[in-house]
Amino acid sequence: MKPAKHALRGALAGALCALGFTAATPAAAQMYPTRPVNLVVPFPAGGTTDALARALGQELAKSLGQPVVVENKPGAGATLGADYVAKATPDGYTLLMGAVHHTIATSVYRNLQYDFQKDFAPVTTVALVPNILVVNPKVPAQNVEELLVLARKTPGKMTFGSNGVGTGQHLIGAQFQKAGDVTLLHVPYKGSGPLTTDLLGGQIDMSFDTITPVLPHVKSGKLRALAVTTDQRSAALPDVPTLAEAGLKGFNMGTWFGVLAPAGTPPDVVARLNTEMVKVIKSPAFGKRMAEIGAVPIGDSSAEMAQQIKMDTENYAKLVKEANVSVN
């Protein structure tokens, strides 16, 4: 009889502990955050991802009541930073400023140590940023048609830079070559900072980077903008045509950026982050800042971001296969 009572007491105690834990979880989430939050940028400073992270982090810190520390962890086409966050403690204190690049990397990198759809909890998409074809002024082409003529005269000689193998810029360049029936030489970098430096210096001929890092140089005349890669013109450069308008019919490729937490992060914490981030993203001040760098603020739900990731992962897998891009 005593063992039975002991077992019953143990079961009741276990049940009470479980109930206590369940009740405590929302309370803990309500207290979040109690210390600084790290927002990992998988590229060097100076690029679009970094600019968006710092703009968001500055305002988010005010609403969360804790500092948001932007930490740059570049390398391997943005996969090193993603791998770091995927393996972080899922408590909401280590987040990733992810991008469309990560949906592409799933098909490009054969030995990724994480699954972008399974190992992350999407929070919200921060912004959509159009990519733009820009050339160094030494390139004599004044428009896309003239650039294609030049490239066809010297197959494989003209160079384009990207943020790394398998990034959005790389795939856009590959698609441009296919649509324009030209062959270019791809030069990968670790991020937009070093890429833009070499583009300005004339070490490479062109890039298909996001508009943010090149916009000041286009406005100052140090770089020449030939076309945007999305199906609509950018409000930041309204006189620059789309690639579709320039003759490459149906061309429509852009770059989104968003925040993700490690999988297993308490749903209440993810919900709190979504609520606070969307408030910032939808604010007039943030919208004004985005307009200045050529970005379009989004601020969607976690579920909507997850659906975007699923769709892009599937669509880019086809492009990666067609372009025959892979990294061991």
MISE-448084 format. One record per residue: x negated, y negated, z negated of N, C-alpha, C in turn; residue in three letters. Coordinates in steps of 0.001 Angstrom, whole numbers, padded with zeros to 6 digits, always signed. Layout:
XYZXYZXYZALA ...
END
This chain:
-000831+001209+000000+000000+000000+000000-000860-001251+000000MET -001946-001237-000791-002809-002414-000867-003445-002748+000480LYS -003954-001723+001220-004520-002038+002520-003499-002684+003439PRO -002240-002230+003372-001202-002801+004232-000986-004266+003904ALA -000932-004577+002561-000774-005976+002155-001957-006813+002631LYS -003136-006218+002497-004345-006933+002913-004296-007243+004416HIS -003848-006262+005178-003754-006449+006623-002730-007518+006973ALA -001586-007495+006231-000547-008481+006476-001033-009884+006177LEU -001735-009995+005006-002281-011310+004646-003278-011797+005695ARG -004095-010861+006208-005087-011220+007225-004428-011706+008493GLY -003343-011010+008863-002638-011397+010075-002004-012771+009928ALA -001386-013007+008706-000768-014303+008455-001813-015416+008464LEU -002961-015121+007851-004026-016117+007806-004515-016446+009218ALA -004648-015376+010026-005093-015586+011406-004105-016428+012185GLY -002807-016142+011965-001769-016890+012668-001773-018352+012258ALA -001946-018585+010940-001980-019952+010442-003186-020710+010991LEU -004320-020004+011087-005517-020632+011638-005295-021016+013096CYS -004654-020108+013818-004373-020376+015238-003459-021575+015383ALA -002426-021628+014518-001509-022766+014552-002210-024050+014189LEU -003083-023954+013202-003828-025131+012763-004724-025644+013865GLY -005360-024691+014598-006237-025085+015697-005442-025749+016811PHE -004275-025152+017101-003431-025701+018163-002973-027110+017821THR -002614-027292+016573-002130-028603+016146-003260-029620+016135ALA -004481-029110+015862-005599-030038+015745-006098-030506+017111ALA -005903-029689+018137-006443-030020+019448-005920-031340+019985THR -004585-031576+020003-004098-032878+020461-004617-034027+019611PRO -004740-033789+018322-005244-034834+017431-006677-035192+017790ALA -007464-034131+018096-008854-034367+018469-008922-035142+019778ALA -008031-034786+020704-008003-035470+021996-007618-036930+021824ALA -006699-037198+020871-006285-038581+020622-007438-039406+020065GLN -008329-038748+019329-009486-039444+018761-010558-039702+019818MET -010538-038948+020902-011544-039061+021959-011503-040451+022602TYR -012674-041054+022854-014013-040575+022536-014532-041192+021239PRO -015407-040480+020571-015996-040989+019336-017471-041340+019517THR -017964-041169+020732-019363-041491+021047-019466-041824+022546ARG -020624-042289+023006-020771-042672+024413-020457-041536+025389PRO -019927-041913+026538-019602-040958+027607-020637-041112+028714VAL -021189-039987+029179-022159-040009+030275-021453-039771+031605ASN -021696-040651+032564-021142-040498+033908-022319-040243+034847LEU -022430-039013+035303-023581-038590+036109-023353-038933+037580VAL -024333-039631+038151-024331-039968+039578-025374-039077+040249VAL -024971-038226+041203-025918-037278+041803-026773-037868+042920PRO -026919-039190+042938-027751-039896+043908-028584-040937+043175PHE -029643-041471+043809-030428-042535+043176-029607-043818+043057PRO -030130-044754+042290-029490-046067+042190-029546-046770+043541ALA -028577-047649+043776-028602-048445+044989-027632-048016+046066GLY -026953-046879+045874-026008-046403+046865-024570-046643+046460GLY -023649-046173+047287-022222-046376+047024-021773-045655+045758THR -022212-044404+045587-021805-043632+044406-022212-044349+043130THR -023427-044857+043129-023952-045573+041964-023173-046863+041725ASP -022895-047602+042799-022167-048875+042666-020766-048639+042107ALA -020078-047608+042600-018734-047308+042117-018754-046862+040662LEU -019735-046023+040312-019836-045524+038936-020053-046668+037959ALA -020907-047603+038318-021203-048722+037415-020018-049684+037309ARG -019337-049898+038420-018157-050776+038386-017056-050151+037525ALA -016832-048848+037691-015819-048151+036903-016233-048053+035443LEU -017481-047676+035218-017968-047483+033850-017901-048735+033007GLY -018197-049861+033614-018176-051137+032887-016783-051443+032335GLN -015766-051232+033174-014395-051509+032741-013830-050401+031868GLU -014199-049156+032167-013702-048019+031401-014180-048077+029953LEU -015388-048559+029756-015943-048667+028403-015056-049555+027522ALA -014466-050579+028122-013605-051486+027361-012336-050775+026894LYS -011736-049980+027764-010481-049316+027405-010700-048103+026507SER -011856-047441+026644-012143-046281+025796-012724-046678+024443LEU -013296-047859+024378-013901-048310+023131-015252-047689+022860GLY -015863-047100+023881-017193-046497+023767-017978-046802+025042GLN -019311-046886+024927-020119-047137+026128-019969-046000+027137PRO -019999-046345+028415-020047-045347+029491-021419-045494+030138VAL -022258-044497+029932-023647-044544+030382-023771-043869+031742VAL -024179-044618+032751-024383-044063+034086-025776-043445+034147VAL -025820-042166+034513-027076-041418+034543-027291-040875+035956GLU -028381-041296+036600-028676-040843+037955-029463-039541+037949ASN -028921-038533+038618-029593-037230+038747-029549-036813+040219LYS -030416-037406+041050-030366-037140+042488-031060-035839+042884PRO -030789-035431+044117-031496-034290+044683-030592-033247+045299GLY -031131-032544+046300-030459-031420+046962-029056-031774+047436ALA -028936-032906+048135-027648-033280+048699-026550-033431+047677GLY -026893-033987+046520-025948-034262+045420-025577-033026+044610ALA -026191-031884+044895-025813-030662+044177-026520-030499+042831THR -027672-031124+042637-028372-030999+041353-027575-031653+040231LEU -027075-032847+040500-026269-033546+039501-024977-032806+039212GLY -024370-032250+040251-023126-031495+040075-023370-030239+039247ALA -024473-029568+039511-024813-028360+038760-025011-028678+037283ASP -025640-029822+037005-025873-030260+035626-024556-030453+034880TYR -023594-031104+035532-022304-031364+034891-021486-030083+034757VAL -021565-029215+035758-020819-027954+035704-021204-027127+034489ALA -022474-027239+034089-022988-026440+032961-022926-027194+031629LYS -022443-028435+031653-022369-029240+030426-021223-028766+029524ALA -021304-029105+028253-020226-028785+027316-018931-029455+027780THR -017848-028693+027913-016587-029263+028415-015809-030019+027347PRO -016346-031153+026940-015710-031922+025865-015343-033340+026292ASP -015557-033658+027575-015203-034990+028056-016293-036031+027915GLY -017475-035618+027438-018560-036579+027237-019599-036551+028354TYR -019461-035597+029272-020331-035545+030452-019440-035389+031672THR -019434-036412+032537-018568-036440+033713-019403-036610+034976LEU -018822-036247+036101-019509-036362+037389-018798-037371+038277LEU -019570-038273+038864-019023-039100+039937-019244-038300+041217MET -018245-037515+041570-018349-036640+042725-017928-037349+044002GLY -018058-036631+045109-017712-037213+046403-017379-036105+047384ALA -016958-036515+048551-016637-035550+049607-017843-034666+049913VAL -019060-035171+049657-020276-034386+049885-020206-033017+049207HIS -019591-032975+048031-019562-031723+047277-018647-030675+047910HIS -017634-031127+048639-016781-030161+049338-017521-029592+050549THR -018445-030371+051095-019252-029913+052228-020342-028955+051752ILE -020972-029296+050621-022068-028485+050089-021651-027041+049839ALA -020385-026833+049541-019873-025484+049299-020174-024560+050478THR -020120-025099+051695-020378-024293+052888-021829-024363+053355SER -022534-025429+052972-023899-025639+053455-024941-024884+052620VAL -024791-024952+051291-025788-024357+050393-025390-022923+050037TYR -026210-021982+050443-025883-020568+050260-026044-020094+048813ARG -026879-020785+048053-027187-020305+046693-026751-021287+045610ASN -025633-021968+045805-025122-022867+044771-024815-022081+043501LEU -025154-022664+042370-024935-021995+041083-023609-022399+040450GLN -022768-023080+041198-021455-023476+040684-020436-023395+041813TYR -019166-023352+041452-018065-023364+042411-017329-024688+042220ASP -017353-025535+043241-016818-026885+043069-015329-026895+042746PHE -014588-025902+043206-013156-025864+042921-012842-025214+041576GLN -013675-024279+041144-013388-023539+039911-014091-024095+038675LYS -015245-024719+038866-016066-025130+037726-015900-026590+037324ASP -014920-027272+037939-014664-028670+037600-013173-028925+037405PHE -012872-029890+036565-011499-030355+036364-011403-031758+036951ALA -010752-031931+038097-010634-033256+038698-009923-034234+037769PRO -010399-035469+037729-009773-036513+036913-008998-037467+037812VAL -009706-038154+038708-009025-039043+039666-009979-039443+040780THR -009417-039738+041941-010198-040290+043044-010313-041796+042818THR -011526-042294+042822-011760-043706+042536-011547-044576+043764VAL -012159-044185+044876-012068-045037+046068-012362-044263+047340ALA -011863-044782+048438-012193-044293+049774-013059-045355+050419LEU -014178-044937+050985-015111-045883+051594-015393-045456+053028VAL -015139-046338+053989-015431-045981+055383-016928-045880+055628PRO -017303-044965+056489-018700-044900+056935-018844-045781+058164ASN -020059-046192+058435-020272-047144+059527-021563-046811+060262ILE -021495-046858+061561-022673-046652+062393-023414-047978+062516LEU -024631-048013+061957-025455-049220+062039-026807-048861+062641VAL -027397-049819+063344-028713-049601+063945-029660-050701+063507VAL -030941-050381+063530-031967-051395+063322-031962-052312+064548ASN -032144-053618+064352-032082-054566+065481-033058-054266+066615PRO -034101-053485+066336-035055-053162+067410-034421-052235+068452LYS -033336-051532+068051-032604-050702+069006-031816-051637+069920VAL -032037-051596+071231-031432-052573+072131-029936-052410+072377PRO -029314-051385+071852-027877-051172+072084-027041-052191+071323ALA -026097-052808+072038-025186-053770+071424-023832-053157+071090GLN -023593-051947+071576-022332-051259+071312-022549-049751+071403ASN -021515-048982+071116-021631-047518+071091-021969-046962+072469VAL -021337-047489+073496-021590-046990+074854-023059-047134+075237GLU -023646-048285+074933-025061-048516+075243-025960-047602+074410GLU -025558-047333+073160-026336-046435+072302-026335-045017+072868LEU -025199-044567+073335-025100-043227+073916-025959-043104+075178LEU -025987-044161+075977-026816-044154+077183-028290-044029+076814VAL -028719-044789+075794-030106-044728+075327-030457-043332+074807LEU -029548-042772+074010-029795-041467+073413-029886-040363+074465ALA -029098-040485+075511-029128-039465+076575-030419-039539+077399ARG -031028-040719+077445-032286-040873+078183-033450-040212+077459LYS -033352-040151+076118-034440-039577+075316-033880-038563+074318THR -033421-037401+074777-032798-036408+073890-033704-035997+072721PRO -033149-036064+071503-033885-035638+070316-034922-036619+069819GLY -035009-037796+070448-036021-038783+070046-035458-039827+069083LYS -034243-040281+069319-033655-041288+068439-033273-040638+067112MET -033475-041370+066020-033301-040796+064688-032114-041395+063945THR -031467-040550+063139-030440-041052+062215-030712-040487+060831PHE -030516-041334+059818-030760-040917+058445-029469-040563+057739GLY -029585-039749+056692-028421-039398+055870-028857-039295+054414SER -027885-039084+053534-028178-038923+052105-028643-037525+051756ASN -028880-036696+052755-029357-035345+052514-028656-034340+053412GLY -029252-033177+053533-028662-032117+054345-027309-031711+053758VAL -026297-031675+054619-024974-031252+054174-024130-032327+053531GLY -024593-033578+053527-023776-034665+052990-022813-035155+054072THR -021892-036027+053677-020935-036556+054630-021605-037251+055795GLY -022656-038034+055501-023359-038759+056560-023968-037800+057576GLN -024500-036685+057073-025091-035676+057958-024033-035079+058884HIS -022881-034720+058311-021817-034114+059117-021228-035107+060112LEU -021121-036374+059705-020627-037399+060630-021596-037545+061801ILE -022890-037535+061492-023898-037606+062554-023813-036421+063500GLY -023568-035237+062929-023438-034036+063757-022208-034123+064653ALA -021110-034626+064083-019877-034767+064857-020033-035840+065940GLN -020769-036899+065633-021030-037959+066605-021798-037404+067804PHE -022788-036570+067528-023570-035973+068611-022703-035085+069498GLN -021814-034336+068859-020924-033456+069621-019946-034267+070468LYS -019324-035279+069848-018332-036089+070555-018960-036932+071656ALA -020183-037396+071416-020847-038264+072382-021758-037538+073347GLY -021880-036213+073175-022732-035392+074037-024169-035916+074065ASP -024726-036113+072849-026113-036561+072711-026822-035702+071675VAL -028154-035785+071675-028960-035075+070679-029818-036085+069933THR -029629-036158+068622-030398-037063+067769-031250-036257+066803LEU -032254-036893+066224-033098-036242+065220-032623-036653+063826LEU -032224-035677+063006-031725-035955+061662-032872-036109+060673HIS -032834-037190+059871-033840-037434+058829-033122-037547+057489VAL -033223-036514+056628-032516-036547+055340-033282-037324+054262PRO -032514-038022+053396-033079-038754+052255-032378-038286+050989TYR -032850-038766+049847-032220-038403+048577-031033-039299+048241LYS -030880-040393+048971-029783-041303+048684-029819-042517+049587GLY -028807-043382+049424-028669-044558+050283-029764-045593+050058SER -030305-045670+048839-031365-046642+048552-032567-046458+049456GLY -033232-045301+049382-034402-045075+050253-034032-045021+051736PRO -032833-044530+052039-032376-044487+053431-032289-045896+054008LEU -031642-046797+053280-031470-048168+053765-032807-048887+053889THR -033719-048624+052958-035051-049238+053014-035760-048881+054319THR -035716-047600+054678-036378-047161+055912-035648-047651+057155ASP -034335-047760+057077-033559-048268+058209-033907-049738+058461LEU -034006-050514+057383-034391-051924+057502-035810-052070+058035LEU -036673-051143+057635-038072-051210+058061-038316-050660+059454GLY -037290-050063+060057-037441-049543+061410-038035-048152+061487GLY -038174-047477+060325-038692-046107+060356-037693-045133+060974GLN -036403-045471+060899-035365-044702+061583-034513-045671+062395ILE -033801-045138+063378-033050-045993+064292-031660-046357+063799ASP -030982-045413+063141-029568-045634+062801-029160-044789+061607MET -027966-045088+061088-027369-044253+060045-025858-044320+060152SER -025212-043355+059502-023750-043305+059425-023339-043381+057955PHE -024050-044200+057192-023842-044299+055752-022513-044993+055453ASP -022102-044913+054197-020928-045670+053777-021226-047163+053905THR -020193-047958+053987-020350-049375+054294-021028-050165+053167ILE -020870-049701+051930-021327-050472+050763-022799-050867+050797THR -023748-049920+050954-025160-050325+050885-025656-051125+052075PRO -024954-051060+053210-025438-051771+054401-024700-053082+054667VAL -023572-053297+054007-022754-054481+054261-023529-055797+054138LEU -024303-056020+053071-025043-057294+052968-026034-057482+054119PRO -026634-056383+054569-027637-056469+055633-026995-056688+057002HIS -025779-056186+057170-025041-056458+058406-024666-057933+058454VAL -024195-058448+057330-023783-059852+057277-024958-060807+057450LYS -026139-060374+057007-027326-061235+057136-028015-061080+058488SER -027574-060096+059288-028163-059879+060603-029363-058957+060618GLY -029698-058373+059460-030853-057464+059404-030531-056083+059962LYS -029229-055755+060037-028780-054518+060670-027622-054861+061593LEU -027419-054050+062627-026336-054293+063573-025286-053193+063449ARG -024048-053596+063173-022953-052646+063050-022319-052413+064408ALA -022194-051130+064787-021609-050803+066090-020187-050265+065978LEU -019878-049540+064894-018531-048962+064758-018333-048378+063371ALA -017080-048325+062927-016746-047600+061704-016246-046222+062108VAL -016396-045241+061222-016087-043855+061576-014672-043427+061216THR -013933-044282+060520-012545-043972+060166-011611-044388+061301THR -010333-044001+061188-009392-044309+062270-008842-045732+062199ASP -009229-046466+061143-008831-047872+061030-010053-048730+060743GLN -010021-049960+061219-011136-050869+060970-011234-051209+059482ARG -012412-051621+059074-012624-052016+057683-012286-053489+057500SER -011569-053797+056428-011234-055191+056127-012491-056009+055855ALA -013567-055329+055439-014820-056033+055153-015522-056477+056430ALA -015289-055738+057547-015882-056086+058837-014820-055916+059921LEU -013827-056783+059930-012681-056606+060813-012991-056660+062306PRO -014124-057245+062684-014471-057356+064103-015219-056128+064634ASP -015573-055208+063729-016296-054000+064145-015283-052921+064531VAL -015353-052387+065751-014367-051399+066201-014551-050041+065533PRO -013549-049197+065665-013680-047810+065225-014382-047029+066332THR -014913-045860+065988-015537-045019+067010-014506-044571+068042LEU -013271-044382+067580-012199-044007+068509-011963-045118+069523ALA -011966-046361+069039-011798-047499+069946-012983-047636+070895GLU -014148-047192+070415-015367-047310+071222-015506-046180+072240ALA -014532-045284+072274-014551-044245+073299-014581-042813+072809GLY -014862-042610+071513-014887-041248+070968-013514-040946+070367LEU -012591-040577+071222-011190-040403+070834-011009-039393+069701LYS -010149-039750+068747-009811-038844+067650-010819-038818+066523GLY -011887-039601+066607-012918-039600+065561-012360-040270+064306PHE -012366-039549+063195-011837-040089+061939-012471-039377+060752ASN -013550-039931+060228-014247-039338+059092-014667-040444+058124MET -014302-040294+056854-014677-041266+055827-015155-040543+054584GLY -015421-041275+053533-015965-040692+052301-015159-041133+051088THR -014668-040152+050302-014013-040489+049039-014958-040203+047879TRP -014737-040894+046780-015524-040717+045557-014563-040581+044392PHE -014852-039679+043468-013959-039483+042332-014664-038880+041139GLY -013980-038901+040000-014560-038412+038749-014029-037023+038425VAL -014943-036148+037985-014583-034795+037578-015241-034472+036246LEU -014583-033610+035471-015117-033118+034207-015431-031629+034373ALA -016246-031059+033501-016477-029614+033582-015181-028841+033346PRO -015016-027724+034018-013846-026874+033788-013810-026469+032318ALA -012628-026414+031760-012490-026072+030347-012366-027281+029450GLY -012533-028472+030008-012315-029695+029233-010851-029729+028809THR -010555-030012+027528-009163-030018+027071-008263-030858+027969PRO -007116-030313+028378-006198-031040+029260-005826-032427+028747PRO -005685-032564+027418-005340-033867+026853-006447-034893+027091ASP -007695-034416+027059-008824-035313+027303-008844-035731+028770VAL -008617-034769+029665-008566-035079+031100-007434-036063+031375VAL -006290-035842+030727-005132-036735+030914-005445-038142+030408ALA -006121-038232+029274-006495-039547+028729-007447-040270+029683ARG -008428-039532+030201-009368-040125+031142-008652-040598+032401LEU -007727-039783+032900-006978-040167+034093-006189-041455+033854ASN -005489-041506+032721-004676-042686+032397-005518-043951+032340THR -006643-043876+031631-007488-045061+031462-008172-045456+032769GLU -008622-044453+033540-009297-044768+034803-008335-045368+035823MET -007137-044808+035912-006166-045326+036874-005811-046775+036539VAL -005706-047100+035239-005452-048484+034834-006541-049407+035371LYS -007786-048965+035237-008912-049774+035711-008863-049902+037233VAL -008675-048761+037910-008706-048736+039377-007598-049590+039990ILE -006435-049603+039349-005293-050365+039872-005325-051838+039463LYS -006284-052239+038645-006336-053622+038164-006801-054565+039265SER -006326-055811+039257-006728-056795+040271-008238-057035+040289PRO -008860-057047+039116-010298-057314+039042-011096-056220+039748ALA -010700-054956+039527-011404-053842+040156-011135-053857+041665PHE -009904-054165+042042-009559-054247+043455-010382-055292+044182GLY -010595-056418+043521-011410-057484+044100-012849-057022+044284LYS -013355-056319+043270-014732-055809+043341-014866-054799+044477ARG -013865-053939+044652-013898-052945+045724-013886-053615+047089MET -013096-054656+047230-013028-055377+048503-014388-055966+048868ALA -015119-056419+047857-016432-057024+048080-017438-056022+048641GLU -017270-054726+048276-018223-053716+048739-017630-052834+049844ILE -016464-053224+050349-015878-052503+051463-015150-051236+051108GLY -014784-051061+049840-014105-049846+049385-012613-050083+049190ALA -011845-049004+049300-010395-049061+049088-010068-048282+047813VAL -009601-048935+046734-009303-048222+045485-008146-047243+045654PRO -008238-046088+044961-007199-045054+045070-006462-044856+043737ILE -007059-044145+042790-006426-043916+041488-005255-042963+041568GLY -005512-041704+041953-004442-040711+042057-004413-039789+040845ASP -003541-038788+040862-003436-037847+039754-004500-036756+039893SER -004724-036018+038809-005676-034914+038828-005260-033868+039856SER -003964-033594+039929-003450-032586+040863-003657-033026+042310ALA -003440-034296+042586-003631-034808+043945-005098-034737+044355GLU -005989-035038+043419-007410-034948+043722-007805-033500+043985MET -007277-032584+043192-007571-031161+043371-007128-030688+044758ALA -005959-031162+045213-005457-030789+046526-006350-031339+047629GLN -006844-032570+047446-007761-033171+048423-009042-032351+048522GLN -009558-031923+047381-010779-031120+047353-010567-029797+048085ILE -009452-029164+047847-009135-027885+048506-009060-028066+050022LYS -008359-029096+050451-008175-029348+051876-009501-029665+052561MET -010314-030532+051932-011594-030905+052533-012567-029737+052565ASP -012560-028917+051520-013443-027750+051489-013153-026838+052680THR -011891-026642+052978-011492-025789+054103-011831-026439+055449GLU -011530-027729+055580-011760-028412+056856-013249-028547+057179ASN -014049-028906+056163-015477-029093+056415-016192-027769+056654TYR -015648-026677+056139-016249-025370+056379-016297-025087+057884ALA -015265-025516+058586-015212-025318+060046-016259-026184+060743LYS -016389-027451+060294-017372-028343+060905-018799-027872+060644LEU -019045-027396+059430-020374-026898+059071-020746-025717+059953VAL -019793-024846+060185-020031-023673+061034-020324-024091+062474LYS -019553-025053+062983-019761-025541+064346-021116-026230+064505GLU -021512-026973+063466-022781-027704+063511-023962-026823+063142ALA -023682-025615+062663-024729-024655+062275-025675-025255+061232ASN -025082-025834+060179-025870-026456+059105-025887-025533+057893VAL -027067-025233+057386-027166-024390+056192-028481-024650+055469SER -028461-024414+054152-029660-024543+053320-029744-023303+052449VAL -030896-022639+052458-031049-021423+051630-031194-021775+050161ASN 
END
